[in-house]
């Protein structure tokens, strides 16, 4: 097995046969430590075997005055090589290798107890095997999937790390069980524990079937709520309409009086307009059938033409006529409005009396919503029962899985 060194620390070039015991001697500062560090680097795969130097600073290991260096170790069947300054390792076949302790990089006396235990277990082959662990967990019926996770934890975290992880997981699961069951965890208790709402037929149930039952019960409850709400709304509407009956009758009596007064006002205003004096320009003259002289028609009577009025008199007559016209228009509007109000009041009274008749019929049948209320209450109880069973199944399943 040949150790080849090129431009590494204090060694510019060296080829050393390590097949047998190799004794390296020399004065101080002649490269003895450089040879040891070169062997350590290539055997352990750690390109920077000197404390205090980072891999990014590997160029510091190159022989002064040169830009590249390398360390390689070759034996029959394989080789290993590290090139500097990149500190890259290359291997072929079955390369030679060794531990940091074997090459003197680490002293057992300086190691932490846990690290030393792990090293000694490995050297002595005293660590339990996968088969040992499988045999140990047989009494607790660990599944293959669970065992695979357990062994993975051992290989990744060591036995001590796996034990610590398992202990922490146990504390976590006990807390989860307590949160789920509402009681402190106990192995014997957990084997027989049942939720308060648990029933024996739940043993053969499934979460999907129980969820379906709860959903169906909820739909029936919602339908009952909708039906009850419609019935209550209808009764409330009928009562509101029927409550207006007396007021509507009073309103109609008042409107009849208003109609009578308005009708009389229309007739009076028409008569007043008929008898109002007309201005000269509005007087129509006709020939008298007896004497042939011009006459005028006033209030339906043929009379002699009055003397021609002056402008002031004509203005007064026009004002009287306009006032009579406005009075007639106002009386007509009042009559029209009162008539519309009476028609609306009559219609509302018919609806109110019809609503009261329907309420009377409901009272006679005894249909006050009691049946609907009872159906709704049953539906609500069914929903609560279905949901309790569903939750009990979920809690029991979760507790068992924990």
Secondary structure, 3 states (H helix, E strand, C coil): CEEEEEEECCEEEEEEECCCCCCCCCCCCCCHHHHHHHHHHHHHCCCCCCCCCCHHHHHHHECCCCCCEEEEEEECCEEEEEEECCCEEEEEECCCCCCCCCCCCCCHHHCCHHHHHHHHHHHHCCCCCHHHHHHHCHHHCCCHHHHHHHHHHHHHHHHHHHHHHHHHHHHHHHHHHHHHHCCCCCHHHHHHCCCCCCCHHHHHCCHHHHHHHHHHHHHHHHHHHHHHHHHHHHHHHHHHHHCCHHHHHHHHHHHHHHHHHHHHHHHHHHHHHHHCCCCHHHCCEEECCCCCCEEEEECCEEEECCCCCCHHHHHHHHHHHHHHHHHHHHHHHHHHHHHHHHHHHHHHHHHHHHHHHHHHHHHHHCCCCHHHHHHHHHHHHHHHHHHHHHHHHHHHHHHHHC
